Amino acid sequence: MWWIYALLSAFFAALTAVFAKVGIEGVNSNLATAIRTVIVLIVAWGIVLARNESKGLSAISHRNLTFLIISGLATGLSWIFYFKALQIGKVSQVAPVDKLSVALTIILSVMFLGEPLTMKTAIGAVLIIAGTIVLIV
C-alpha cells in the first residue's frame, strides 16, 4: 500500500512544480513560499483535526519533537530554494535536479540510519544521477 501513497506524492509533486511556476510569475519567491506554506499548514492541521489525531501531541517525545523541528527547518529551506530555482529556471530542469534528493537520501540513509546499500539501490541511485545530468545538460 505504501507505493500507492508514494505514487500520489510524486503526482502531486509534479503538479506542485507546474502550478508553482505559473504562480510565482512576477511574485517574490520567498513570499510565494510563505503563501504556499500557510496553505500546507491549514490542510495538514485540517486533516489532523478532522481525524481527531491531535490527541497524539502529548505522546511525542522530546527526541521526536527535536527531529521533527529539524526536518521542518530542512523542508522550509528546501521549499525556499526550490521556489527561487523555479522562478529563474525551467521546470523541466529544476524538477530533475530537485529529484536528486532521492539519490542523496539513499546515501544519507546508509551513512546515518545504517540502512543497507544493495546493488539494486546503488544502481538506481547512479541512474537517477545520470538521468538528471542528461536532462540538465
N, C-alpha and C positions, 0 to 999 in steps of 0.2 A: 504493500500500500504506500510505502514511503516514496516510491518513484512517481506515483501519480501527483503527489504534492510537489515533488521536485520538478516535474514537467510543467505544472501550473505556475510554479515560481519562475521558471525560465520564460514561459509565455508572457507573464505579467512584467518581467524584467525587460523583455523586448518591447512591449507596449510602453513601458516607462521611458525608454530611450527615445522612441519616436515622438511620443507626446511631449516629453520634456524639451526636445529640440525645437518644437513649434512654440511651446510655452515660454521659453527663455529668450525668444527673439525680441531684442530691444529692452530686456529686463536684466538688471544686475544679477549675476549668477548666485551670489550669496543670499540675496532677497528671495530669489526663486527657490533655493534650497530651504529657506526658513518657511516659506508658504507650504511647500510640499511636506515638510516635517510636521507642521501643525495638522495637516490632513491625516498623515500616518498616525499621529498621536490620537486623534479623535476616533479613527477607525479601530485602532488597537484597543483602546480603553472601552469603546462601544461593544466590541466583541467580548472582552473580559466581563464587563458588567452584565451584558445580556445573557451570558452563560453562567453567571453567578460564580465566577472564578476568582474574584478579588479576595475571598476568604483565605486564599493561599499566601497572601502577603506576609502574614505573621510567621509562616513556616520557612521563610527564606533566611538562610544563614548569612552571617557577615561575609564569609568567603564567597558565597553565591552572589551576594549583592555587589561586592567589590568587582568581581569579574563581569557582571552584567553592566556595571557602570563603565568599566574599561572598554567593553565591547560596544557600548553605546557611543563612547567617545570615538572609537575607531570607525563606527558606522557614520557618524556625523562628518568626520574628516573625509571619509570615502565619498560621501554624497557631495560635499563642498567641492572636492577636486573633480569629481565626475561631471558636475554641472558646469564647472569652468571649462573643462575639456570639451563638453558638448557645445558650449557657446562658441568656441573658436575653431572646433574641428568638425569633421564629418561624422555622423552617427555610424556609418559603415566602417570607420576606422577607430573611433573611440570605443565602441562596444566590444570589439575583439580584444583590444588592449586591456580593457576592464576585466574581461573574462580570463586574463592571465592569472587572476586571483585564484582560479581553480588549481593551476599548477603550483602557485605559491602556497596555497592551502595544503596541498599534498606534502610539500616539502616541510612546512611548519608542523603538520600533524605527525610526521615521522620524528622530527627533531624534538618537539616539546611534549607531545602526547604519547610518544612511544608506539605509534601505530606502525604496523609492518609495511615495508615498501616491497610490493610484489613486482615481478617483471611486468605484468599486465598494467599495473598502476604507473610504473615508471615509463613504459612505452606510451601510455595515454597522456601523461604529463608532457613528454617530449613532443608528441603530435600536436597537443594544444599550443605549445610554444612555437612549433614550426608553422602551424596554421595561422597563428597571429602574425608571424613575420611575413608570410605570404600575403595576407590581407592588407598589411600596412605599408609594404614596400612598393 
